[in-house]
Structure formats: C-alpha cells, structure tokens
Amino acid sequence: MEETIVMRCEALFIGGSAGSLDVLLKVFPDLKTDISFPIVIIVHRKRGTDSLLSDLLASRTSLKVKEAEEKEPLQNGWVYVAPADYHLLVEQTRTLSLDYSEKVNYSRPSIDVSFQTAAEVYRDKLVCVLLSGSNADGVEGLQVTKEHGGIAVVQRPDTAQVPYMPAQGAERVDIDAQLSPAEMAAFINGLNPED
C-alpha cells in the first residue's frame, strides 16, 4: 500500500548498497523534471567507478546529474552522487564537503555520515531514504534524521534484492514509510507540494 506524506522537503538523501542501483534505475525515469530540492545519492561502490554511476543515472532522467565536488553548493533540481571512496558531508552553508577519514560501517562513502550531517543542516525539512544493502550503514543516520524532525523512509524489505539494510532501518527506527520501488517515484514527486 502506498503511503502519502505531505511535508516541505528542502533536500532528499538516498542511500543504498548491494541491490540499490536497480532501484534507482527504476525510479529515476519517473521523476518529474521540476523537482524543487536537491537529491543526493550515496551508494557503496568500488574505487575506480567514479563517473559511471552519475552517467548511468543521467541517462535515465531529465534532471541534471553530477558527481559531487568539494565546496559545491546544493542546488534545487540537481542530483549529486557521492564519489567513490570519499565520505560526503553537508556543511551549515548547504555546501558539500568530501572527506577521506576512516571508513564507517566498513564503508566510504558512509550513508550514516551523509544522513547525519544533512539532518543537522536541514532538520525537519530533510527526507532520507534507505534502499537495499547488506549492512546497517544508514540506520544511525535515519535515527538522527528522526531526532531532528525529518522524514525517514526505507525500501520495503520484501522488495529488496538484499533486505538486511532496509530491514534494520525498519526494525530500529520509527520510520515514516516503507515503500516498494514502484511507489518511490510518486512519493518523491509528491514531496514539497504546492500550497
């Protein structure tokens, strides 16, 4: 069943690991072209695959997609992809920062790091979505999102190629919605509704 959440969204962060790329490739073609917030993608991937993910996503959407860069301001209607092997942080000025500190949950980029820093900046205007994956990276980030009044969403575990990550989110966080890939585009398109 599709769940509707009406709220003002100033940033959407989507994190995932194994199996999440398939979800993104299903969702992106159905996103509307006039989205009025930035979308940030944090996917666990191997070093040396730098531009492949952003190129692949760009081929599936009319939105502007790019690899995130140091000190880059987040702009509405753009999709930013966390570079391989760097943590992606959000500064209070709503700019991006790249960090090469140690891995978190065996991962760099870490979904937790991105969700947590985004929550401190966007607070109750942040939406975080956790997709398919094989570890619990992102769960603490969802908790921090909720603590700051934001919206926490997970992929419905029974629709995930690797259900562990969204299942941990659903189990350990008071999430707002569990969505199948087929429901995600409508959910994202409905964020930041017109008054």
C-alpha positions as CSV (number, residue, x, y, z in Angstrom):
1,M,0.0,0.0,0.0
2,E,1.3,3.4,-0.9
3,E,1.8,5.8,1.9
4,T,1.4,9.6,1.4
5,I,3.5,12.0,3.5
6,V,2.9,15.7,3.0
7,M,5.7,17.9,4.1
8,R,8.1,20.6,3.0
9,C,11.2,19.0,1.6
10,E,14.4,21.0,1.2
11,A,16.7,18.0,0.5
12,L,16.3,14.4,-0.3
13,F,19.1,11.9,0.5
14,I,19.0,8.4,-0.8
15,G,21.5,5.7,0.5
16,G,22.0,2.1,-0.5
17,S,24.4,-0.7,-1.1
18,A,24.0,-4.1,-2.9
19,G,20.9,-4.1,-5.0
20,S,20.2,-0.4,-4.7
21,L,21.3,0.6,-8.2
22,D,18.5,-1.5,-9.7
23,V,16.0,0.5,-7.6
24,L,17.5,3.9,-8.7
25,L,17.4,2.9,-12.3
26,K,13.7,2.0,-12.0
27,V,12.8,5.2,-10.0
28,F,14.7,7.9,-11.9
29,P,12.9,7.7,-15.3
30,D,9.6,8.5,-13.5
31,L,10.9,11.6,-11.5
32,K,9.3,14.9,-12.6
33,T,11.7,17.4,-14.1
34,D,10.8,20.4,-11.9
35,I,11.8,18.9,-8.6
36,S,12.4,21.9,-6.2
37,F,15.0,20.3,-3.9
38,P,18.4,18.7,-4.4
39,I,18.7,14.9,-4.4
40,V,21.9,13.4,-3.0
41,I,22.8,9.7,-3.8
42,I,25.2,7.8,-1.5
43,V,25.8,4.3,-2.9
44,H,28.6,1.9,-1.7
45,R,30.8,1.2,-4.7
46,K,34.4,0.3,-5.5
47,R,37.0,2.8,-6.1
48,G,37.7,3.5,-9.8
49,T,34.0,3.6,-10.8
50,D,33.9,7.4,-10.4
51,S,31.8,8.7,-13.2
52,L,30.0,5.5,-14.2
53,L,27.2,5.8,-11.7
54,S,26.4,9.5,-12.4
55,D,26.5,8.8,-16.2
56,L,24.2,5.9,-15.8
57,L,21.6,7.8,-13.7
58,A,21.9,10.8,-16.1
59,S,20.9,8.5,-18.9
60,R,17.6,7.7,-17.1
61,T,16.4,11.2,-16.1
62,S,16.0,14.7,-17.4
63,L,17.3,16.0,-14.1
64,K,20.9,17.3,-14.1
65,V,23.2,14.6,-12.5
66,K,26.8,15.1,-11.4
67,E,29.5,13.7,-9.2
68,A,29.6,15.8,-6.0
69,E,32.6,18.1,-5.6
70,E,34.3,19.8,-2.7
71,K,32.6,23.1,-1.5
72,E,29.8,22.7,-4.1
73,P,26.5,24.4,-3.1
74,L,23.5,22.2,-3.2
75,Q,21.1,23.4,-5.9
76,N,17.4,22.6,-6.4
77,G,16.6,20.2,-9.2
78,W,20.1,18.7,-9.3
79,V,21.2,15.1,-8.4
80,Y,24.5,14.8,-6.7
81,V,26.3,11.4,-6.5
82,A,28.8,10.8,-3.7
83,P,32.2,10.0,-5.2
84,A,33.7,6.5,-4.6
85,D,36.0,6.3,-1.6
86,Y,35.0,9.7,0.0
87,H,32.6,10.5,2.7
88,L,30.1,13.2,1.6
89,L,29.2,15.7,4.2
90,V,26.9,18.7,4.3
91,E,28.2,22.0,5.7
92,Q,25.9,24.5,7.5
93,T,26.2,26.7,4.4
94,R,24.4,23.9,2.5
95,T,27.6,23.1,0.6
96,L,29.1,19.7,0.1
97,S,32.4,18.6,1.6
98,L,34.4,15.5,0.8
99,D,36.3,13.6,3.5
100,Y,38.8,10.8,3.3
101,S,38.7,9.8,7.0
102,E,38.4,6.2,8.1
103,K,35.6,4.0,6.9
104,V,32.3,3.9,8.9
105,N,30.5,0.6,8.9
106,Y,33.2,-0.7,6.6
107,S,32.1,1.9,4.0
108,R,33.4,5.1,2.4
109,P,31.2,6.8,1.4
110,S,29.2,6.1,4.5
111,I,25.4,6.7,4.4
112,D,25.4,7.4,8.1
113,V,27.8,10.3,7.7
114,S,25.8,11.9,4.9
115,F,22.4,11.4,6.6
116,Q,23.7,12.7,9.9
117,T,25.4,15.9,8.6
118,A,22.3,16.6,6.4
119,A,20.0,16.2,9.4
120,E,22.0,18.8,11.3
121,V,21.6,21.3,8.5
122,Y,18.1,20.6,7.0
123,R,16.5,19.4,10.3
124,D,12.7,18.9,9.8
125,K,13.0,19.7,6.0
126,L,15.1,16.6,5.3
127,V,13.9,13.3,3.8
128,C,16.2,10.3,3.9
129,V,15.5,7.0,2.1
130,L,17.4,3.8,2.7
131,L,17.5,1.2,0.0
132,S,18.7,-2.4,-0.5
133,G,22.0,-3.4,1.1
134,S,23.9,-5.9,3.2
135,N,25.0,-3.9,6.2
136,A,23.4,-1.5,8.7
137,D,25.0,1.7,7.3
138,G,22.4,4.4,7.2
139,V,20.3,3.2,10.2
140,E,22.0,5.6,12.6
141,G,21.6,8.3,10.0
142,L,17.9,7.6,9.9
143,Q,17.7,7.8,13.7
144,V,19.4,11.2,13.6
145,T,17.1,12.4,10.8
146,K,14.1,11.5,13.0
147,E,15.7,13.2,16.1
148,H,15.9,16.4,14.0
149,G,12.2,16.1,12.9
150,G,13.0,14.8,9.4
151,I,11.3,12.0,7.4
152,A,12.8,8.5,7.4
153,V,11.8,6.0,4.7
154,V,13.1,2.5,3.9
155,Q,12.6,0.3,0.9
156,R,10.1,-2.4,1.8
157,P,12.5,-5.3,2.7
158,D,10.5,-7.9,0.8
159,T,11.1,-5.9,-2.4
160,A,14.9,-5.5,-1.8
161,Q,17.5,-7.6,-3.6
162,V,19.4,-7.6,-0.3
163,P,16.9,-6.9,2.5
164,Y,19.2,-6.5,5.5
165,M,19.8,-2.8,5.3
166,P,16.2,-1.6,5.0
167,A,15.0,-4.3,7.4
168,Q,17.4,-2.9,10.1
169,G,16.1,0.5,9.4
170,A,12.5,-0.6,9.8
171,E,13.3,-2.5,13.0
172,R,15.5,0.0,14.8
173,V,14.0,3.4,13.7
174,D,10.5,4.8,14.0
175,I,10.3,5.2,10.2
176,D,7.6,7.1,8.4
177,A,7.1,4.8,5.4
178,Q,8.1,1.5,3.8
179,L,7.9,1.8,0.0
180,S,8.4,-0.6,-2.9
181,P,10.5,0.6,-5.8
182,A,7.2,1.1,-7.8
183,E,5.9,3.5,-5.2
184,M,9.1,5.6,-4.8
185,A,8.8,8.0,-7.8
186,A,5.3,9.0,-6.8
187,F,6.5,9.6,-3.2
188,I,9.4,11.7,-4.3
189,N,7.3,13.6,-6.9
190,G,4.8,14.4,-4.1
191,L,7.4,16.0,-1.8
192,N,7.3,19.8,-1.3
193,P,3.7,20.0,-2.5
194,E,2.3,23.3,-3.8
195,D,0.2,25.1,-1.2
